[in-house]
């Protein structure tokens, strides 16, 4: 993860760099970020409402954005407006407004990984596993990690209530994690050992 923050993301450009950084900060999937629409965002309140038809498990997901994520998204909005890019997508592939493809992100990451001599098991999705592992290492429970990762829950009223009741705690830990990533990028902390997932 330190390599991602210090080398990989700075080694990328434009859409792909910002897309990768937001994916890491939010612990979301490439497809969820690559196809992110402005309509899903409430930047004033720091919220990203991922609809059920775009999530892997078919459940809606409220992501409570860190200060760093809101700053990144506001900067992108300002840049698009300045360039006259009129698109529904946060990460358009070009001035025509289509979304950045998952393949383009994966291809850029593979090239950097190959140049760094890292294992092929180290993928963009590994960042999601790392984030959840880090939060667990801070003595935070499974319920919170399930809430932040949008782990599929039952449809019971109790499950829905439990998810909502963890919003304040989830917001705090999304912020804590972004602060941790900033520290890694500044080389101010020693990162946890990465454990590859098959």
VENBEL-V919417 format. One record per residue. N is the residue number from 1. RES is the residue in one letter. OMEGA is omega as a letter, one per 30 degrees, with the letter a starting at -180 (999 if undefined). Layout:
BEGIN
{{N;RES;OMEGA} {N;RES;OMEGA}}
END
This chain:
BEGIN
{{1;X;l} {2;X;l} {3;X;l} {4;X;a} {5;X;a} {6;X;a} {7;X;a} {8;X;a} {9;X;l} {10;X;l} {11;X;l} {12;X;a} {13;X;l} {14;X;a} {15;X;a} {16;X;l} {17;X;a} {18;X;l} {19;X;a} {20;X;a} {21;X;l} {22;X;l} {23;X;l} {24;X;a} {25;X;a} {26;X;a} {27;X;l} {28;X;a} {29;X;a} {30;X;a} {31;X;a} {32;X;a} {33;X;a} {34;X;a} {35;X;a} {36;X;l} {37;X;l} {38;X;a} {39;X;l} {40;X;a} {41;X;l} {42;X;a} {43;X;l} {44;X;a} {45;X;l} {46;X;a} {47;X;l} {48;X;l} {49;X;l} {50;X;a} {51;X;a} {52;X;a} {53;X;l} {54;X;l} {55;X;a} {56;X;a} {57;X;l} {58;X;l} {59;X;l} {60;X;a} {61;X;l} {62;X;l} {63;X;a} {64;X;a} {65;X;l} {66;X;l} {67;X;a} {68;X;l} {69;X;l} {70;X;l} {71;X;l} {72;X;a} {73;X;l} {74;X;l} {75;X;l} {76;X;l} {77;X;l} {78;X;a} {79;X;l} {80;X;l} {81;X;a} {82;X;a} {83;X;a} {84;X;l} {85;X;a} {86;X;a} {87;X;l} {88;X;a} {89;X;l} {90;X;a} {91;X;l} {92;X;a} {93;X;a} {94;X;a} {95;X;l} {96;X;l} {97;X;l} {98;X;a} {99;X;l} {100;X;a} {101;X;l} {102;X;a} {103;X;a} {104;X;l} {105;X;a} {106;X;a} {107;X;l} {108;X;a} {109;X;l} {110;X;a} {111;X;l} {112;X;l} {113;X;l} {114;X;a} {115;X;a} {116;X;l} {117;X;a} {118;X;a} {119;X;l} {120;X;l} {121;X;l} {122;X;a} {123;X;l} {124;X;a} {125;X;l} {126;X;l} {127;X;l} {128;X;l} {129;X;l} {130;X;a} {131;X;a} {132;X;l} {133;X;l} {134;X;l} {135;X;l} {136;X;a} {137;X;l} {138;X;l} {139;X;l} {140;X;a} {141;X;a} {142;X;a} {143;X;l} {144;X;l} {145;X;l} {146;X;l} {147;X;a} {148;X;a} {149;X;a} {150;X;l} {151;X;a} {152;X;a} {153;X;l} {154;X;a} {155;X;a} {156;X;l} {157;X;l} {158;X;a} {159;X;l} {160;X;l} {161;X;a} {162;X;l} {163;X;a} {164;X;a} {165;X;a} {166;X;a} {167;X;a} {168;X;l} {169;X;l} {170;X;l} {171;X;l} {172;X;a} {173;X;l} {174;X;l} {175;X;l} {176;X;a} {177;X;l} {178;X;l} {179;X;l} {180;X;l} {181;X;l} {182;X;l} {183;X;l} {184;X;a} {185;X;l} {186;X;a} {187;X;a} {188;X;l} {189;X;l} {190;X;a} {191;X;l} {192;X;l} {193;X;l} {194;X;l} {195;X;a} {196;X;l} {197;X;l} {198;X;999}}
END
